[in-house]
Amino acid sequence: MGRIFCSILLFVCGNCVRQDLISQGDSNSQIYAAAEYLARKCGSPIPTPFPVAIGDIQKRNLDLCTIAITKSDCPFVSYPIACLLIYVDQPAGNIPWYTNFKDFYVTPKVP
C-alpha cells in the first residue's frame, strides 16, 4: 500500500506544471541576438538603452519580446513595448485571437 501511494505521489508531483524560467545570461543573449538581427536587417546600430534582463525571466515573456523585436519594421530606433514584459514576474496570458500582435506588441515602442 505504501509503495502504491508513493508511486502515485511521485507521478502527480512529476506532472505538476512548473513555471519556465530562463537564466539572466541566456535571456540577455536571446534579446541581443534578436536586436542584432534587426540592426543588421535595417543597417543601423543596436539602439540604447538595451533592455537588460535582471534575474531569471519568464520564458513566455522573453519569447514575446524577441519575436516582437524580429517582427519590427525599420528603422530600428527603439524596442517594442512587449520587451517591458521581461520585467514582469508572471507569464503573459494568452493573446486573444482577435488581437493583432503587431498592432499591440510590436508597433508601440518604448521611448
C-alpha positions in Angstrom: 0.0 0.0 0.0 2.8 2.4 0.9 4.6 1.8 -2.5 1.4 2.5 -4.4 0.8 5.7 -2.5 4.5 6.8 -3.1 4.2 5.9 -6.8 1.0 7.9 -7.2 2.5 10.8 -5.3 5.7 10.9 -7.5 3.6 10.6 -10.6 1.3 13.5 -9.6 4.2 15.7 -8.5 6.3 14.9 -11.6 3.5 16.1 -13.8 2.9 19.4 -12.0 3.1 22.5 -14.2 6.2 24.5 -13.4 7.0 28.0 -14.5 9.6 28.0 -17.2 12.3 30.4 -16.3 15.3 31.4 -18.5 18.5 32.4 -16.8 19.6 36.0 -16.9 22.6 35.3 -19.2 20.5 33.3 -21.6 17.8 35.9 -21.6 20.2 38.7 -22.4 21.8 36.6 -25.2 18.4 36.0 -26.8 17.4 39.6 -26.7 20.8 40.7 -28.0 20.6 38.1 -30.9 17.1 39.4 -31.9 18.4 43.1 -31.7 21.5 42.2 -33.7 19.3 40.5 -36.4 17.1 43.6 -36.8 20.0 46.0 -36.6 21.7 44.1 -39.5 18.5 43.9 -41.4 17.9 47.7 -41.1 21.6 48.6 -41.4 21.6 50.5 -38.2 23.3 50.2 -34.8 21.5 48.4 -31.9 19.6 51.2 -30.1 20.4 52.1 -26.5 19.3 51.7 -23.8 19.4 47.9 -24.3 16.6 46.1 -22.3 18.7 44.1 -19.8 17.2 41.1 -18.1 17.6 41.2 -14.3 17.4 37.7 -12.8 15.5 34.8 -14.3 12.9 35.7 -16.9 9.6 34.0 -17.7 10.1 32.1 -21.0 6.8 33.3 -22.5 7.6 37.0 -21.8 11.1 36.6 -23.2 9.7 34.9 -26.3 7.2 37.7 -26.8 10.0 40.3 -26.6 12.3 38.6 -29.0 9.5 37.8 -31.5 8.4 41.5 -31.3 11.9 42.7 -32.0 12.4 40.4 -35.0 8.9 41.5 -36.4 9.7 45.2 -36.0 10.0 47.4 -39.1 13.0 49.6 -40.0 14.3 52.0 -38.8 15.4 50.2 -35.6 15.5 53.1 -33.1 13.8 51.7 -30.0 12.4 48.4 -28.6 8.8 47.1 -28.9 6.5 47.6 -25.9 6.5 43.8 -25.5 10.0 44.0 -24.1 8.7 45.5 -20.9 7.3 42.1 -20.1 10.7 40.8 -19.2 10.4 42.8 -16.0 7.1 41.1 -15.0 7.3 38.1 -12.7 4.2 36.4 -14.1 4.0 34.9 -17.6 1.9 36.9 -20.0 -1.5 35.4 -20.7 -2.8 34.2 -23.9 -3.2 36.7 -26.7 -6.9 36.8 -27.8 -7.5 35.6 -31.4 -8.9 39.0 -32.4 -5.8 40.9 -31.3 -3.3 41.8 -33.9 0.1 41.0 -32.3 1.9 43.6 -34.4 -0.5 46.4 -33.6 -0.4 45.9 -29.8 3.1 44.5 -29.1 5.4 45.4 -32.0 4.4 48.8 -33.3 4.2 50.7 -30.0 7.8 51.4 -28.9 9.4 52.1 -25.6 10.7 55.7 -25.6 
